[in-house]
Amino acid sequence: MEHNKRIFISYAHKDGRDLAVQLKESLQGFYDVWLDTSEIGGGQAWGEEIERAIDEHDILLALLSPASLHSPICRAEQLRAIRRKKHVIPLLVYKDTDRPIWFEEIQYKDFSDANSYAEKLNLLLNDLGNKEYIPLPSKIIPHEFHIYNNSQPLTAFFISRQEEYKELKKALLKEDAVRKMTLVNLYGMPGVGKSSLAGAICNDDNEFLQDAFPDGIFWIEFSNEESDILAKLRWIGTKLGADERDFLNLDTAIAAFKDIIRHKYALIVLDDVWEQNQEIVKHFTGESRYSRWLITTREDFLRRDGANCIPLKEMTDGEAIELLKNITKVDDNQYSKSLKK
């Protein structure tokens, strides 16, 4: 058996933790096993750490449970591993747990009976030592080529705000078993770069966010005109699969949107919301364990609605200089010469 392979265990904290810990204890004598509860320190950007860990490991054990099926994080981990041609093995945590469509034709190991753990572990060890593993074809990912995303591509002038980017991404991917709706409010003074940072999140290069929200990423320029609100609710609703006939007037449109978003995995961005339009925000939100809302505002007034409020401050001197050089197309040598004059 090879001992140099590295294993990443993907699981839902709500109902897969016990088996995940047990597997780590059983396997770590044979393999280098990565489990997020022990590998990520406090305050680290765990989204980025998870991406790096999947890329650096050879095998992903996907623990399938009711919570993992509805987890944006588990979905993103599984799909990233498939795209990176990793050895992916589904493990059943509970009997009769449904499987994601990309695992439907793949043989899995049933760990739902605690009394047969030792037997199943031996079968798993045999699989892990299999040198003839053929990576799963990426075409089995149903949304890979047609996930809806109407956000604007990044401009050439975009300046990376790494710390704020990591904090915002972490807030959007965080799972909360208590909240029925997750609002993330990015706020700051005009011109500070809120929309640009939100756009960067929607165009995440590592595909982690897109994998977490396969039902689409919807960017809405905010408006307080009733006809415009109705049109935008109709647009999102029908994109998500609702019947257009349910969006004939504002009242039915609001009800139809709240009904369909309940079981969808979407990221909805409401850009440039003013405090006087706060009540209108409620038309575009609804109870959903799986969708997320990113709202840009000038003030943190959405804190009253339970939003996770993240401030975006003015650029540092270094960031401002980098932006200026990008706009004027001045390189470092030219910039240094100009400072000496």
C-alpha atoms as a printed R data frame, in Angstrom:
    type eleno elety resid chain resno       x      y       z
1   ATOM     1    CA   MET     A     1   0.000  0.000   0.000
2   ATOM     2    CA   GLU     A     2   1.234  3.481  -0.820
3   ATOM     3    CA   HIS     A     3   1.796  5.728   2.171
4   ATOM     4    CA   ASN     A     4   2.544  8.989   0.394
5   ATOM     5    CA   LYS     A     5  -1.009  9.770  -0.724
6   ATOM     6    CA   ARG     A     6  -2.817 12.653   0.949
7   ATOM     7    CA   ILE     A     7  -6.521 12.536   1.819
8   ATOM     8    CA   PHE     A     8  -9.018 15.404   2.176
9   ATOM     9    CA   ILE     A     9 -12.227 14.589   4.089
10  ATOM    10    CA   SER     A    10 -15.273 16.599   2.990
11  ATOM    11    CA   TYR     A    11 -18.261 16.547   5.344
12  ATOM    12    CA   ALA     A    12 -21.113 18.596   6.790
13  ATOM    13    CA   HIS     A    13 -20.443 19.695  10.371
14  ATOM    14    CA   LYS     A    14 -24.098 19.267  11.304
15  ATOM    15    CA   ASP     A    15 -24.349 15.489  10.823
16  ATOM    16    CA   GLY     A    16 -21.060 14.143   9.460
17  ATOM    17    CA   ARG     A    17 -18.482 15.251  12.016
18  ATOM    18    CA   ASP     A    18 -18.420 12.049  14.104
19  ATOM    19    CA   LEU     A    19 -17.657  9.796  11.143
20  ATOM    20    CA   ALA     A    20 -15.161 12.316   9.741
21  ATOM    21    CA   VAL     A    21 -13.179 12.328  12.998
22  ATOM    22    CA   GLN     A    22 -13.365  8.543  13.259
23  ATOM    23    CA   LEU     A    23 -12.052  8.123   9.714
24  ATOM    24    CA   LYS     A    24  -9.187 10.499  10.344
25  ATOM    25    CA   GLU     A    25  -8.132  8.538  13.412
26  ATOM    26    CA   SER     A    26  -8.315  5.281  11.442
27  ATOM    27    CA   LEU     A    27  -6.514  6.504   8.327
28  ATOM    28    CA   GLN     A    28  -3.821  8.799   9.645
29  ATOM    29    CA   GLY     A    29  -1.541  5.835  10.365
30  ATOM    30    CA   PHE     A    30  -1.539  5.090   6.638
31  ATOM    31    CA   TYR     A    31  -2.053  8.490   5.026
32  ATOM    32    CA   ASP     A    32  -1.685 12.205   5.574
33  ATOM    33    CA   VAL     A    33  -5.312 13.139   6.356
34  ATOM    34    CA   TRP     A    34  -6.692 16.706   6.189
35  ATOM    35    CA   LEU     A    35  -9.771 17.596   8.242
36  ATOM    36    CA   ASP     A    36 -10.799 21.222   8.522
37  ATOM    37    CA   THR     A    37 -11.600 21.218  12.258
38  ATOM    38    CA   SER     A    38  -7.961 20.559  13.085
39  ATOM    39    CA   GLU     A    39  -6.090 22.050  10.135
40  ATOM    40    CA   ILE     A    40  -7.429 25.613  10.104
41  ATOM    41    CA   GLY     A    41  -6.431 27.983  12.855
42  ATOM    42    CA   GLY     A    42  -8.579 30.748  14.236
43  ATOM    43    CA   GLY     A    43  -8.807 33.799  12.024
44  ATOM    44    CA   GLN     A    44  -7.486 32.135   8.884
45  ATOM    45    CA   ALA     A    45  -9.256 32.581   5.554
46  ATOM    46    CA   TRP     A    46 -10.668 29.077   5.559
47  ATOM    47    CA   GLY     A    47 -12.194 29.333   2.079
48  ATOM    48    CA   GLU     A    48  -8.760 29.877   0.577
49  ATOM    49    CA   GLU     A    49  -7.211 27.227   2.831
50  ATOM    50    CA   ILE     A    50  -9.779 24.656   1.726
51  ATOM    51    CA   GLU     A    51  -9.138 25.405  -1.946
52  ATOM    52    CA   ARG     A    52  -5.416 24.996  -1.470
53  ATOM    53    CA   ALA     A    53  -5.852 21.801   0.563
54  ATOM    54    CA   ILE     A    54  -8.018 20.155  -2.124
55  ATOM    55    CA   ASP     A    55  -5.495 21.097  -4.802
56  ATOM    56    CA   GLU     A    56  -2.596 19.682  -2.800
57  ATOM    57    CA   HIS     A    57  -4.248 16.376  -1.848
58  ATOM    58    CA   ASP     A    58  -4.680 13.279  -3.979
59  ATOM    59    CA   ILE     A    59  -7.962 11.851  -2.673
60  ATOM    60    CA   LEU     A    60 -11.248 13.359  -1.502
61  ATOM    61    CA   LEU     A    61 -13.572 11.343   0.697
62  ATOM    62    CA   ALA     A    62 -17.051 12.823   0.233
63  ATOM    63    CA   LEU     A    63 -19.166 12.022   3.285
64  ATOM    64    CA   LEU     A    64 -22.785 12.001   2.090
65  ATOM    65    CA   SER     A    65 -25.441 12.989   4.616
66  ATOM    66    CA   PRO     A    66 -28.686 14.989   4.518
67  ATOM    67    CA   ALA     A    67 -26.819 18.150   5.555
68  ATOM    68    CA   SER     A    68 -24.017 17.656   3.010
69  ATOM    69    CA   LEU     A    69 -26.564 17.352   0.211
70  ATOM    70    CA   HIS     A    70 -27.797 20.883   0.970
71  ATOM    71    CA   SER     A    71 -24.427 22.375   1.864
72  ATOM    72    CA   PRO     A    72 -22.899 24.926  -0.565
73  ATOM    73    CA   ILE     A    73 -19.507 24.177   0.952
74  ATOM    74    CA   CYS     A    74 -19.668 20.410   0.477
75  ATOM    75    CA   ARG     A    75 -20.891 20.879  -3.082
76  ATOM    76    CA   ALA     A    76 -18.057 23.249  -3.894
77  ATOM    77    CA   GLU     A    77 -15.482 20.898  -2.370
78  ATOM    78    CA   GLN     A    78 -16.786 17.899  -4.321
79  ATOM    79    CA   LEU     A    79 -16.939 19.707  -7.658
80  ATOM    80    CA   ARG     A    80 -13.527 21.296  -7.218
81  ATOM    81    CA   ALA     A    81 -12.020 17.862  -6.575
82  ATOM    82    CA   ILE     A    82 -13.683 16.479  -9.710
83  ATOM    83    CA   ARG     A    83 -12.397 19.372 -11.816
84  ATOM    84    CA   ARG     A    84  -8.901 18.879 -10.418
85  ATOM    85    CA   LYS     A    85  -9.008 15.170 -11.419
86  ATOM    86    CA   LYS     A    86  -8.718 13.945  -7.830
87  ATOM    87    CA   HIS     A    87  -9.592 10.428  -6.685
88  ATOM    88    CA   VAL     A    88 -13.097 10.986  -5.277
89  ATOM    89    CA   ILE     A    89 -14.809  8.327  -3.136
90  ATOM    90    CA   PRO     A    90 -18.377  8.890  -1.831
91  ATOM    91    CA   LEU     A    91 -19.088  7.491   1.657
92  ATOM    92    CA   LEU     A    92 -22.653  7.102   2.911
93  ATOM    93    CA   VAL     A    93 -23.102  8.461   6.444
94  ATOM    94    CA   TYR     A    94 -26.809  7.661   6.809
95  ATOM    95    CA   LYS     A    95 -28.879  4.959   5.142
96  ATOM    96    CA   ASP     A    96 -30.920  6.088   2.113
97  ATOM    97    CA   THR     A    97 -29.233  9.499   1.948
98  ATOM    98    CA   ASP     A    98 -29.804 10.983  -1.492
99  ATOM    99    CA   ARG     A    99 -26.713 11.567  -3.628
100 ATOM   100    CA   PRO     A   100 -25.762 14.559  -5.809
101 ATOM   101    CA   ILE     A   101 -26.290 13.921  -9.502
102 ATOM   102    CA   TRP     A   102 -22.526 13.737 -10.156
103 ATOM   103    CA   PHE     A   103 -22.288 10.761  -7.780
104 ATOM   104    CA   GLU     A   104 -25.339  8.832  -8.988
105 ATOM   105    CA   GLU     A   105 -23.384  6.457 -11.247
106 ATOM   106    CA   ILE     A   106 -20.403  6.082  -8.899
107 ATOM   107    CA   GLN     A   107 -19.980  3.205  -6.482
108 ATOM   108    CA   TYR     A   108 -19.988  4.350  -2.886
109 ATOM   109    CA   LYS     A   109 -19.032  2.816   0.459
110 ATOM   110    CA   ASP     A   110 -21.848  2.466   3.006
111 ATOM   111    CA   PHE     A   111 -20.694  3.539   6.476
112 ATOM   112    CA   SER     A   112 -24.228  4.005   7.827
113 ATOM   113    CA   ASP     A   113 -24.042  0.922  10.085
114 ATOM   114    CA   ALA     A   114 -21.642  1.596  12.943
115 ATOM   115    CA   ASN     A   115 -21.401 -2.122  13.705
116 ATOM   116    CA   SER     A   116 -19.787 -2.836  10.318
117 ATOM   117    CA   TYR     A   117 -17.282  0.028  10.495
118 ATOM   118    CA   ALA     A   118 -14.191 -2.214  10.607
119 ATOM   119    CA   GLU     A   119 -15.367 -4.198   7.578
120 ATOM   120    CA   LYS     A   120 -16.134 -1.053   5.554
121 ATOM   121    CA   LEU     A   121 -12.829  0.509   6.574
122 ATOM   122    CA   ASN     A   122 -10.922 -2.452   5.116
123 ATOM   123    CA   LEU     A   123 -12.841 -2.089   1.834
124 ATOM   124    CA   LEU     A   124 -12.052  1.617   1.806
125 ATOM   125    CA   LEU     A   125  -8.347  0.943   2.388
126 ATOM   126    CA   ASN     A   126  -8.362 -1.386  -0.617
127 ATOM   127    CA   ASP     A   127  -9.910  1.371  -2.740
128 ATOM   128    CA   LEU     A   128  -7.404  3.916  -1.521
129 ATOM   129    CA   GLY     A   129  -4.567  1.663  -2.573
130 ATOM   130    CA   ASN     A   130  -5.976  1.179  -6.070
131 ATOM   131    CA   LYS     A   131  -3.447  2.441  -8.622
132 ATOM   132    CA   GLU     A   132  -5.869  2.103 -11.537
133 ATOM   133    CA   TYR     A   133  -8.218  4.906 -10.527
134 ATOM   134    CA   ILE     A   134  -9.706  6.814 -13.482
135 ATOM   135    CA   PRO     A   135 -10.642 10.444 -12.681
136 ATOM   136    CA   LEU     A   136 -14.302 11.359 -13.009
137 ATOM   137    CA   PRO     A   137 -15.108 13.242 -16.240
138 ATOM   138    CA   SER     A   138 -15.823 16.917 -15.573
139 ATOM   139    CA   LYS     A   139 -18.783 16.713 -17.974
140 ATOM   140    CA   ILE     A   140 -20.770 14.981 -15.233
141 ATOM   141    CA   ILE     A   141 -21.019 18.369 -13.518
142 ATOM   142    CA   PRO     A   142 -24.452 19.451 -14.792
143 ATOM   143    CA   HIS     A   143 -24.055 23.222 -14.473
144 ATOM   144    CA   GLU     A   144 -20.427 23.557 -15.493
145 ATOM   145    CA   PHE     A   145 -21.031 25.322 -18.780
146 ATOM   146    CA   HIS     A   146 -24.289 27.119 -18.168
147 ATOM   147    CA   ILE     A   147 -24.435 28.526 -14.663
148 ATOM   148    CA   TYR     A   148 -26.196 31.880 -14.983
149 ATOM   149    CA   ASN     A   149 -24.086 34.891 -14.015
150 ATOM   150    CA   ASN     A   150 -24.982 38.397 -15.212
151 ATOM   151    CA   SER     A   151 -22.368 40.235 -13.129
152 ATOM   152    CA   GLN     A   152 -20.009 42.482 -15.038
153 ATOM   153    CA   PRO     A   153 -16.496 41.192 -15.779
154 ATOM   154    CA   LEU     A   154 -13.669 42.831 -13.876
155 ATOM   155    CA   THR     A   155 -12.175 45.935 -15.445
156 ATOM   156    CA   ALA     A   156  -8.486 46.367 -16.147
157 ATOM   157    CA   PHE     A   157  -8.432 48.949 -13.361
158 ATOM   158    CA   PHE     A   158  -9.570 46.554 -10.627
159 ATOM   159    CA   ILE     A   159  -7.379 46.593  -7.522
160 ATOM   160    CA   SER     A   160  -7.319 43.451  -5.434
161 ATOM   161    CA   ARG     A   161  -8.322 44.100  -1.803
162 ATOM   162    CA   GLN     A   162  -7.170 40.736  -0.475
163 ATOM   163    CA   GLU     A   163  -8.106 41.025   3.192
164 ATOM   164    CA   GLU     A   164 -11.573 42.416   2.496
165 ATOM   165    CA   TYR     A   165 -12.043 39.885  -0.317
166 ATOM   166    CA   LYS     A   166 -11.269 36.966   2.008
167 ATOM   167    CA   GLU     A   167 -13.569 38.301   4.717
168 ATOM   168    CA   LEU     A   168 -16.432 38.810   2.266
169 ATOM   169    CA   LYS     A   169 -16.001 35.374   0.700
170 ATOM   170    CA   LYS     A   170 -15.877 33.731   4.117
171 ATOM   171    CA   ALA     A   171 -19.119 35.454   5.146
172 ATOM   172    CA   LEU     A   172 -20.921 34.278   1.997
173 ATOM   173    CA   LEU     A   173 -19.783 30.679   2.337
174 ATOM   174    CA   LYS     A   174 -20.362 30.381   6.071
175 ATOM   175    CA   GLU     A   175 -22.999 27.849   7.061
176 ATOM   176    CA   ASP     A   176 -25.442 28.715   9.825
177 ATOM   177    CA   ALA     A   177 -27.848 26.086  11.086
178 ATOM   178    CA   VAL     A   178 -29.945 28.707  12.902
179 ATOM   179    CA   ARG     A   179 -30.484 31.508  10.389
180 ATOM   180    CA   LYS     A   180 -33.168 31.023   7.754
181 ATOM   181    CA   MET     A   181 -31.673 33.737   5.562
182 ATOM   182    CA   THR     A   182 -28.105 34.971   5.184
183 ATOM   183    CA   LEU     A   183 -27.584 38.643   4.347
184 ATOM   184    CA   VAL     A   184 -24.084 40.041   3.879
185 ATOM   185    CA   ASN     A   185 -23.866 43.842   3.809
186 ATOM   186    CA   LEU     A   186 -20.753 45.392   2.242
187 ATOM   187    CA   TYR     A   187 -20.825 49.083   3.149
188 ATOM   188    CA   GLY     A   188 -18.613 52.126   2.702
189 ATOM   189    CA   MET     A   189 -18.448 55.658   1.394
190 ATOM   190    CA   PRO     A   190 -19.162 56.411  -2.313
191 ATOM   191    CA   GLY     A   191 -16.353 55.492  -4.689
192 ATOM   192    CA   VAL     A   192 -14.511 53.271  -2.229
193 ATOM   193    CA   GLY     A   193 -14.900 50.204  -4.474
194 ATOM   194    CA   LYS     A   194 -17.888 48.280  -3.072
195 ATOM   195    CA   SER     A   195 -19.313 47.300  -6.460
196 ATOM   196    CA   SER     A   196 -15.873 46.349  -7.761
197 ATOM   197    CA   LEU     A   197 -15.226 44.060  -4.813
198 ATOM   198    CA   ALA     A   198 -18.672 42.490  -5.109
199 ATOM   199    CA   GLY     A   199 -17.977 41.944  -8.821
200 ATOM   200    CA   ALA     A   200 -14.695 40.246  -7.986
201 ATOM   201    CA   ILE     A   201 -16.552 37.839  -5.720
202 ATOM   202    CA   CYS     A   202 -19.015 37.011  -8.507
203 ATOM   203    CA   ASN     A   203 -16.136 36.356 -10.906
204 ATOM   204    CA   ASP     A   204 -14.142 34.260  -8.455
205 ATOM   205    CA   ASP     A   205 -11.251 32.762 -10.428
206 ATOM   206    CA   ASN     A   206 -11.159 29.547  -8.435
207 ATOM   207    CA   GLU     A   207 -14.787 28.620  -9.231
208 ATOM   208    CA   PHE     A   208 -15.466 27.981  -5.546
209 ATOM   209    CA   LEU     A   209 -18.378 30.422  -5.296
210 ATOM   210    CA   GLN     A   210 -19.848 29.364  -8.637
211 ATOM   211    CA   ASP     A   211 -19.826 25.744  -7.485
212 ATOM   212    CA   ALA     A   212 -21.536 26.730  -4.239
213 ATOM   213    CA   PHE     A   213 -24.402 28.478  -6.086
214 ATOM   214    CA   PRO     A   214 -25.261 26.344  -9.139
215 ATOM   215    CA   ASP     A   215 -28.701 27.948  -9.584
216 ATOM   216    CA   GLY     A   216 -27.068 31.196 -10.620
217 ATOM   217    CA   ILE     A   217 -25.478 34.485  -9.657
218 ATOM   218    CA   PHE     A   218 -27.865 37.413 -10.111
219 ATOM   219    CA   TRP     A   219 -26.688 41.027 -10.131
220 ATOM   220    CA   ILE     A   220 -29.368 43.688  -9.614
221 ATOM   221    CA   GLU     A   221 -28.859 47.422  -9.956
222 ATOM   222    CA   PHE     A   222 -31.236 48.640  -7.309
223 ATOM   223    CA   SER     A   223 -34.289 50.765  -8.079
224 ATOM   224    CA   ASN     A   224 -37.361 51.990  -6.200
225 ATOM   225    CA   GLU     A   225 -39.666 52.096  -9.235
226 ATOM   226    CA   GLU     A   226 -42.512 49.580  -8.811
227 ATOM   227    CA   SER     A   227 -42.536 48.588 -12.500
228 ATOM   228    CA   ASP     A   228 -38.779 48.011 -12.385
229 ATOM   229    CA   ILE     A   229 -39.056 45.952  -9.192
230 ATOM   230    CA   LEU     A   230 -41.743 43.794 -10.782
231 ATOM   231    CA   ALA     A   231 -39.655 43.266 -13.926
232 ATOM   232    CA   LYS     A   232 -36.589 42.256 -11.930
233 ATOM   233    CA   LEU     A   233 -38.523 39.862  -9.706
234 ATOM   234    CA   ARG     A   234 -40.017 38.298 -12.843
235 ATOM   235    CA   TRP     A   235 -36.551 38.029 -14.388
236 ATOM   236    CA   ILE     A   236 -34.975 36.281 -11.387
237 ATOM   237    CA   GLY     A   237 -38.008 34.103 -10.738
238 ATOM   238    CA   THR     A   238 -38.276 32.772 -14.274
239 ATOM   239    CA   LYS     A   239 -34.502 32.215 -14.444
240 ATOM   240    CA   LEU     A   240 -34.886 30.069 -11.338
241 ATOM   241    CA   GLY     A   241 -37.698 28.099 -12.966
242 ATOM   242    CA   ALA     A   242 -40.884 29.822 -11.795
243 ATOM   243    CA   ASP     A   243 -43.904 30.281 -14.052
244 ATOM   244    CA   GLU     A   244 -44.003 33.752 -15.653
245 ATOM   245    CA   ARG     A   245 -47.763 33.865 -15.045
246 ATOM   246    CA   ASP     A   246 -47.063 34.164 -11.303
247 ATOM   247    CA   PHE     A   247 -45.456 37.563 -11.871
248 ATOM   248    CA   LEU     A   248 -48.349 39.594 -13.247
249 ATOM   249    CA   ASN     A   249 -48.422 42.092 -10.370
250 ATOM   250    CA   LEU     A   250 -46.100 43.036  -7.531
251 ATOM   251    CA   ASP     A   251 -47.900 41.132  -4.760
252 ATOM   252    CA   THR     A   252 -48.001 37.824  -6.628
253 ATOM   253    CA   ALA     A   253 -44.432 38.367  -7.851
254 ATOM   254    CA   ILE     A   254 -43.099 38.819  -4.315
255 ATOM   255    CA   ALA     A   255 -44.918 35.687  -3.148
256 ATOM   256    CA   ALA     A   256 -43.716 33.649  -6.144
257 ATOM   257    CA   PHE     A   257 -40.111 34.726  -5.666
258 ATOM   258    CA   LYS     A   258 -40.123 33.900  -1.962
259 ATOM   259    CA   ASP     A   259 -41.613 30.510  -2.757
260 ATOM   260    CA   ILE     A   260 -39.060 29.469  -5.372
261 ATOM   261    CA   ILE     A   261 -35.953 30.868  -3.649
262 ATOM   262    CA   ARG     A   262 -36.674 28.715  -0.595
263 ATOM   263    CA   HIS     A   263 -35.032 25.639  -2.134
264 ATOM   264    CA   LYS     A   264 -32.560 27.257  -4.528
265 ATOM   265    CA   TYR     A   265 -28.786 27.686  -4.358
266 ATOM   266    CA   ALA     A   266 -28.302 31.206  -5.700
267 ATOM   267    CA   LEU     A   267 -26.181 34.256  -4.962
268 ATOM   268    CA   ILE     A   268 -28.174 37.482  -5.330
269 ATOM   269    CA   VAL     A   269 -26.367 40.824  -5.355
270 ATOM   270    CA   LEU     A   270 -28.333 44.015  -4.674
271 ATOM   271    CA   ASP     A   271 -26.004 46.840  -5.654
272 ATOM   272    CA   ASP     A   272 -26.160 50.394  -4.284
273 ATOM   273    CA   VAL     A   273 -29.103 50.179  -1.880
274 ATOM   274    CA   TRP     A   274 -30.014 53.415  -0.080
275 ATOM   275    CA   GLU     A   275 -31.484 53.505   3.416
276 ATOM   276    CA   GLN     A   276 -34.788 54.926   2.200
277 ATOM   277    CA   ASN     A   277 -35.152 51.816   0.007
278 ATOM   278    CA   GLN     A   278 -34.549 49.378   2.844
279 ATOM   279    CA   GLU     A   279 -38.110 48.042   2.793
280 ATOM   280    CA   ILE     A   280 -37.801 47.218  -0.909
281 ATOM   281    CA   VAL     A   281 -34.867 44.915  -0.116
282 ATOM   282    CA   LYS     A   282 -37.377 42.606   1.577
283 ATOM   283    CA   HIS     A   283 -39.087 42.033  -1.793
284 ATOM   284    CA   PHE     A   284 -35.877 40.420  -3.100
285 ATOM   285    CA   THR     A   285 -35.115 38.270  -0.048
286 ATOM   286    CA   GLY     A   286 -36.755 35.235   1.474
287 ATOM   287    CA   GLU     A   287 -36.165 32.267   3.723
288 ATOM   288    CA   SER     A   288 -33.539 29.976   2.232
289 ATOM   289    CA   ARG     A   289 -30.886 27.823   3.890
290 ATOM   290    CA   TYR     A   290 -28.907 27.631   0.679
291 ATOM   291    CA   SER     A   291 -29.007 31.000  -1.100
292 ATOM   292    CA   ARG     A   292 -27.048 34.084  -0.068
293 ATOM   293    CA   TRP     A   293 -27.627 37.838  -0.492
294 ATOM   294    CA   LEU     A   294 -24.787 40.324  -0.951
295 ATOM   295    CA   ILE     A   295 -25.971 43.922  -0.570
296 ATOM   296    CA   THR     A   296 -23.823 47.008  -1.094
297 ATOM   297    CA   THR     A   297 -24.776 50.169   0.794
298 ATOM   298    CA   ARG     A   298 -23.208 53.407   2.030
299 ATOM   299    CA   GLU     A   299 -24.144 52.806   5.658
300 ATOM   300    CA   ASP     A   300 -24.585 49.653   7.740
301 ATOM   301    CA   PHE     A   301 -28.328 50.138   8.269
302 ATOM   302    CA   LEU     A   302 -29.016 46.504   7.313
303 ATOM   303    CA   ARG     A   303 -27.510 45.476  10.634
304 ATOM   304    CA   ARG     A   304 -31.006 46.000  12.033
305 ATOM   305    CA   ASP     A   305 -32.203 43.164   9.794
306 ATOM   306    CA   GLY     A   306 -29.544 40.791  11.082
307 ATOM   307    CA   ALA     A   307 -27.094 41.259   8.206
308 ATOM   308    CA   ASN     A   308 -23.417 40.438   8.608
309 ATOM   309    CA   CYS     A   309 -22.007 43.935   7.983
310 ATOM   310    CA   ILE     A   310 -18.515 44.228   6.489
311 ATOM   311    CA   PRO     A   311 -16.952 47.694   6.141
312 ATOM   312    CA   LEU     A   312 -14.889 48.643   3.107
313 ATOM   313    CA   LYS     A   313 -12.554 51.486   3.991
314 ATOM   314    CA   GLU     A   314 -10.642 53.853   1.773
315 ATOM   315    CA   MET     A   315  -7.752 52.426  -0.213
316 ATOM   316    CA   THR     A   316  -4.324 52.382   1.332
317 ATOM   317    CA   ASP     A   317  -1.688 54.614  -0.249
318 ATOM   318    CA   GLY     A   318  -0.229 51.571  -1.996
319 ATOM   319    CA   GLU     A   319  -3.588 50.510  -3.417
320 ATOM   320    CA   ALA     A   320  -4.346 54.052  -4.597
321 ATOM   321    CA   ILE     A   321  -0.960 54.278  -6.338
322 ATOM   322    CA   GLU     A   322  -1.536 50.902  -7.992
323 ATOM   323    CA   LEU     A   323  -4.938 52.082  -9.251
324 ATOM   324    CA   LEU     A   324  -3.448 55.308 -10.595
325 ATOM   325    CA   LYS     A   325  -0.710 53.402 -12.429
326 ATOM   326    CA   ASN     A   326  -3.271 51.045 -13.958
327 ATOM   327    CA   ILE     A   327  -5.424 53.918 -15.194
328 ATOM   328    CA   THR     A   328  -2.548 55.969 -16.588
329 ATOM   329    CA   LYS     A   329  -0.616 52.886 -17.814
330 ATOM   330    CA   VAL     A   330   2.513 54.145 -16.096
331 ATOM   331    CA   ASP     A   331   5.045 51.453 -15.149
332 ATOM   332    CA   ASP     A   332   7.151 51.419 -11.977
333 ATOM   333    CA   ASN     A   333  10.176 53.035 -13.652
334 ATOM   334    CA   GLN     A   334   8.125 55.917 -15.029
335 ATOM   335    CA   TYR     A   335   6.442 56.374 -11.673
336 ATOM   336    CA   SER     A   336   9.786 56.489  -9.839
337 ATOM   337    CA   LYS     A   337  11.117 59.074 -12.293
338 ATOM   338    CA   SER     A   338   8.043 61.249 -11.815
339 ATOM   339    CA   LEU     A   339   8.565 61.246  -8.043
340 ATOM   340    CA   LYS     A   340  12.114 62.532  -8.461
341 ATOM   341    CA   LYS     A   341  11.046 65.519 -10.562
